[in-house]
Amino acid sequence: MRVAIPHSLGKDEVRRRMQEKAGKASAKPSDLLGSLASVDMTWRDDDHLAMDVSAMGFTVPCAVTLEEAELVIDV
């Protein structure tokens, strides 16, 4: 599934916000999701974030791509 979220913030601001939030989610996943799920995040480069969301024995790979006018999430 592909979800595109339009933005008008500029790539640098969206990247800054993504890095800030990704850092918080990676630092304390139990505070965010309890014991229900975990999220592993890896920055591939400045514009690509890979995530593995695991819950109930399943892992769902996700990819986030920062583009000029939208944030694209592939699940």
CNS distance restraints for C-alpha pairs under 8 A (distance, minus, plus):
assign (resid   1 and name CA) (resid  74 and name CA) 5.75 0.50 0.50
assign (resid   1 and name CA) (resid  75 and name CA) 5.20 0.50 0.50
assign (resid   2 and name CA) (resid  72 and name CA) 6.95 0.50 0.50
assign (resid   2 and name CA) (resid  73 and name CA) 5.72 0.50 0.50
assign (resid   2 and name CA) (resid  74 and name CA) 4.57 0.50 0.50
assign (resid   2 and name CA) (resid  75 and name CA) 6.46 0.50 0.50
assign (resid   3 and name CA) (resid  72 and name CA) 5.75 0.50 0.50
assign (resid   3 and name CA) (resid  73 and name CA) 5.11 0.50 0.50
assign (resid   3 and name CA) (resid  74 and name CA) 6.48 0.50 0.50
assign (resid   4 and name CA) (resid  70 and name CA) 6.13 0.50 0.50
assign (resid   4 and name CA) (resid  71 and name CA) 5.63 0.50 0.50
assign (resid   4 and name CA) (resid  72 and name CA) 4.41 0.50 0.50
assign (resid   4 and name CA) (resid  73 and name CA) 6.31 0.50 0.50
assign (resid   5 and name CA) (resid  70 and name CA) 5.23 0.50 0.50
assign (resid   5 and name CA) (resid  71 and name CA) 5.03 0.50 0.50
assign (resid   5 and name CA) (resid  72 and name CA) 6.32 0.50 0.50
assign (resid   6 and name CA) (resid  69 and name CA) 5.72 0.50 0.50
assign (resid   6 and name CA) (resid  70 and name CA) 4.02 0.50 0.50
assign (resid   6 and name CA) (resid  71 and name CA) 6.31 0.50 0.50
assign (resid   7 and name CA) (resid  69 and name CA) 5.32 0.50 0.50
assign (resid   7 and name CA) (resid  70 and name CA) 5.20 0.50 0.50
assign (resid   7 and name CA) (resid  71 and name CA) 7.24 0.50 0.50
assign (resid   8 and name CA) (resid  69 and name CA) 6.13 0.50 0.50
assign (resid   8 and name CA) (resid  70 and name CA) 7.98 0.50 0.50
assign (resid   9 and name CA) (resid  13 and name CA) 5.97 0.50 0.50
assign (resid   9 and name CA) (resid  14 and name CA) 6.33 0.50 0.50
assign (resid  10 and name CA) (resid  14 and name CA) 6.41 0.50 0.50
assign (resid  10 and name CA) (resid  68 and name CA) 6.82 0.50 0.50
assign (resid  10 and name CA) (resid  69 and name CA) 7.62 0.50 0.50
assign (resid  11 and name CA) (resid  15 and name CA) 6.01 0.50 0.50
assign (resid  11 and name CA) (resid  66 and name CA) 7.14 0.50 0.50
assign (resid  11 and name CA) (resid  67 and name CA) 7.04 0.50 0.50
assign (resid  11 and name CA) (resid  68 and name CA) 5.84 0.50 0.50
assign (resid  11 and name CA) (resid  69 and name CA) 7.96 0.50 0.50
assign (resid  12 and name CA) (resid  16 and name CA) 6.11 0.50 0.50
assign (resid  13 and name CA) (resid  17 and name CA) 6.23 0.50 0.50
assign (resid  14 and name CA) (resid  18 and name CA) 6.08 0.50 0.50
assign (resid  14 and name CA) (resid  66 and name CA) 7.70 0.50 0.50
assign (resid  15 and name CA) (resid  19 and name CA) 6.07 0.50 0.50
assign (resid  15 and name CA) (resid  46 and name CA) 7.39 0.50 0.50
assign (resid  15 and name CA) (resid  47 and name CA) 7.24 0.50 0.50
assign (resid  15 and name CA) (resid  66 and name CA) 7.32 0.50 0.50
assign (resid  16 and name CA) (resid  20 and name CA) 6.15 0.50 0.50
assign (resid  17 and name CA) (resid  21 and name CA) 6.15 0.50 0.50
assign (resid  18 and name CA) (resid  22 and name CA) 5.86 0.50 0.50
assign (resid  19 and name CA) (resid  23 and name CA) 6.01 0.50 0.50
assign (resid  20 and name CA) (resid  24 and name CA) 6.51 0.50 0.50
assign (resid  21 and name CA) (resid  25 and name CA) 6.20 0.50 0.50
assign (resid  22 and name CA) (resid  26 and name CA) 6.04 0.50 0.50
assign (resid  22 and name CA) (resid  41 and name CA) 7.15 0.50 0.50
assign (resid  23 and name CA) (resid  27 and name CA) 5.99 0.50 0.50
assign (resid  24 and name CA) (resid  28 and name CA) 6.43 0.50 0.50
assign (resid  25 and name CA) (resid  29 and name CA) 5.30 0.50 0.50
assign (resid  25 and name CA) (resid  32 and name CA) 6.76 0.50 0.50
assign (resid  25 and name CA) (resid  39 and name CA) 7.40 0.50 0.50
assign (resid  26 and name CA) (resid  39 and name CA) 6.87 0.50 0.50
assign (resid  26 and name CA) (resid  40 and name CA) 6.64 0.50 0.50
assign (resid  26 and name CA) (resid  41 and name CA) 6.77 0.50 0.50
assign (resid  28 and name CA) (resid  32 and name CA) 6.76 0.50 0.50
assign (resid  29 and name CA) (resid  33 and name CA) 6.04 0.50 0.50
assign (resid  29 and name CA) (resid  34 and name CA) 7.33 0.50 0.50
assign (resid  29 and name CA) (resid  37 and name CA) 7.98 0.50 0.50
assign (resid  29 and name CA) (resid  38 and name CA) 5.95 0.50 0.50
assign (resid  29 and name CA) (resid  39 and name CA) 6.62 0.50 0.50
assign (resid  30 and name CA) (resid  34 and name CA) 4.47 0.50 0.50
assign (resid  30 and name CA) (resid  35 and name CA) 5.93 0.50 0.50
assign (resid  30 and name CA) (resid  37 and name CA) 7.90 0.50 0.50
assign (resid  30 and name CA) (resid  38 and name CA) 7.31 0.50 0.50
assign (resid  33 and name CA) (resid  37 and name CA) 5.83 0.50 0.50
assign (resid  33 and name CA) (resid  38 and name CA) 7.07 0.50 0.50
assign (resid  36 and name CA) (resid  55 and name CA) 6.00 0.50 0.50
assign (resid  36 and name CA) (resid  56 and name CA) 7.20 0.50 0.50
assign (resid  37 and name CA) (resid  53 and name CA) 6.96 0.50 0.50
assign (resid  37 and name CA) (resid  54 and name CA) 5.39 0.50 0.50
assign (resid  37 and name CA) (resid  55 and name CA) 4.37 0.50 0.50
assign (resid  37 and name CA) (resid  56 and name CA) 7.36 0.50 0.50
assign (resid  38 and name CA) (resid  53 and name CA) 5.83 0.50 0.50
assign (resid  38 and name CA) (resid  54 and name CA) 5.24 0.50 0.50
assign (resid  38 and name CA) (resid  55 and name CA) 6.68 0.50 0.50
assign (resid  39 and name CA) (resid  51 and name CA) 6.63 0.50 0.50
assign (resid  39 and name CA) (resid  52 and name CA) 5.68 0.50 0.50
assign (resid  39 and name CA) (resid  53 and name CA) 4.58 0.50 0.50
assign (resid  39 and name CA) (resid  54 and name CA) 6.39 0.50 0.50
assign (resid  40 and name CA) (resid  51 and name CA) 5.50 0.50 0.50
assign (resid  40 and name CA) (resid  52 and name CA) 5.17 0.50 0.50
assign (resid  40 and name CA) (resid  53 and name CA) 6.60 0.50 0.50
assign (resid  41 and name CA) (resid  49 and name CA) 6.85 0.50 0.50
assign (resid  41 and name CA) (resid  50 and name CA) 5.70 0.50 0.50
assign (resid  41 and name CA) (resid  51 and name CA) 4.49 0.50 0.50
assign (resid  41 and name CA) (resid  52 and name CA) 6.66 0.50 0.50
assign (resid  42 and name CA) (resid  49 and name CA) 5.81 0.50 0.50
assign (resid  42 and name CA) (resid  50 and name CA) 5.21 0.50 0.50
assign (resid  42 and name CA) (resid  51 and name CA) 6.49 0.50 0.50
assign (resid  43 and name CA) (resid  48 and name CA) 6.02 0.50 0.50
assign (resid  43 and name CA) (resid  49 and name CA) 4.50 0.50 0.50
assign (resid  43 and name CA) (resid  50 and name CA) 6.23 0.50 0.50
assign (resid  44 and name CA) (resid  48 and name CA) 5.36 0.50 0.50
assign (resid  44 and name CA) (resid  49 and name CA) 5.83 0.50 0.50
assign (resid  44 and name CA) (resid  50 and name CA) 6.85 0.50 0.50
assign (resid  45 and name CA) (resid  49 and name CA) 7.40 0.50 0.50
assign (resid  47 and name CA) (resid  65 and name CA) 5.68 0.50 0.50
assign (resid  47 and name CA) (resid  66 and name CA) 4.93 0.50 0.50
assign (resid  47 and name CA) (resid  67 and name CA) 7.42 0.50 0.50
assign (resid  48 and name CA) (resid  63 and name CA) 7.13 0.50 0.50
assign (resid  48 and name CA) (resid  64 and name CA) 5.69 0.50 0.50
assign (resid  48 and name CA) (resid  65 and name CA) 4.74 0.50 0.50
assign (resid  48 and name CA) (resid  66 and name CA) 6.48 0.50 0.50
assign (resid  49 and name CA) (resid  63 and name CA) 5.82 0.50 0.50
assign (resid  49 and name CA) (resid  64 and name CA) 5.00 0.50 0.50
assign (resid  49 and name CA) (resid  65 and name CA) 6.58 0.50 0.50
assign (resid  50 and name CA) (resid  61 and name CA) 7.50 0.50 0.50
assign (resid  50 and name CA) (resid  62 and name CA) 5.96 0.50 0.50
assign (resid  50 and name CA) (resid  63 and name CA) 4.63 0.50 0.50
assign (resid  50 and name CA) (resid  64 and name CA) 6.35 0.50 0.50
assign (resid  51 and name CA) (resid  61 and name CA) 5.87 0.50 0.50
assign (resid  51 and name CA) (resid  62 and name CA) 4.97 0.50 0.50
assign (resid  51 and name CA) (resid  63 and name CA) 6.07 0.50 0.50
assign (resid  51 and name CA) (resid  64 and name CA) 7.86 0.50 0.50
assign (resid  52 and name CA) (resid  59 and name CA) 6.25 0.50 0.50
assign (resid  52 and name CA) (resid  60 and name CA) 5.60 0.50 0.50
assign (resid  52 and name CA) (resid  61 and name CA) 4.48 0.50 0.50
assign (resid  52 and name CA) (resid  62 and name CA) 6.03 0.50 0.50
assign (resid  53 and name CA) (resid  59 and name CA) 5.52 0.50 0.50
assign (resid  53 and name CA) (resid  60 and name CA) 5.18 0.50 0.50
assign (resid  53 and name CA) (resid  61 and name CA) 6.43 0.50 0.50
assign (resid  53 and name CA) (resid  62 and name CA) 7.53 0.50 0.50
assign (resid  54 and name CA) (resid  58 and name CA) 5.51 0.50 0.50
assign (resid  54 and name CA) (resid  59 and name CA) 4.17 0.50 0.50
assign (resid  54 and name CA) (resid  60 and name CA) 6.28 0.50 0.50
assign (resid  55 and name CA) (resid  59 and name CA) 6.51 0.50 0.50
assign (resid  60 and name CA) (resid  75 and name CA) 7.14 0.50 0.50
assign (resid  61 and name CA) (resid  75 and name CA) 6.34 0.50 0.50
assign (resid  62 and name CA) (resid  73 and name CA) 7.01 0.50 0.50
assign (resid  62 and name CA) (resid  74 and name CA) 5.54 0.50 0.50
assign (resid  62 and name CA) (resid  75 and name CA) 4.54 0.50 0.50
assign (resid  63 and name CA) (resid  73 and name CA) 5.73 0.50 0.50
assign (resid  63 and name CA) (resid  74 and name CA) 5.12 0.50 0.50
assign (resid  63 and name CA) (resid  75 and name CA) 6.68 0.50 0.50
assign (resid  64 and name CA) (resid  71 and name CA) 7.03 0.50 0.50
assign (resid  64 and name CA) (resid  72 and name CA) 5.65 0.50 0.50
assign (resid  64 and name CA) (resid  73 and name CA) 4.53 0.50 0.50
assign (resid  64 and name CA) (resid  74 and name CA) 6.42 0.50 0.50
assign (resid  65 and name CA) (resid  71 and name CA) 5.89 0.50 0.50
assign (resid  65 and name CA) (resid  72 and name CA) 5.08 0.50 0.50
assign (resid  65 and name CA) (resid  73 and name CA) 6.49 0.50 0.50
assign (resid  66 and name CA) (resid  70 and name CA) 6.60 0.50 0.50
assign (resid  66 and name CA) (resid  71 and name CA) 4.82 0.50 0.50
assign (resid  66 and name CA) (resid  72 and name CA) 6.44 0.50 0.50
assign (resid  67 and name CA) (resid  71 and name CA) 5.88 0.50 0.50
assign (resid  67 and name CA) (resid  72 and name CA) 7.39 0.50 0.50
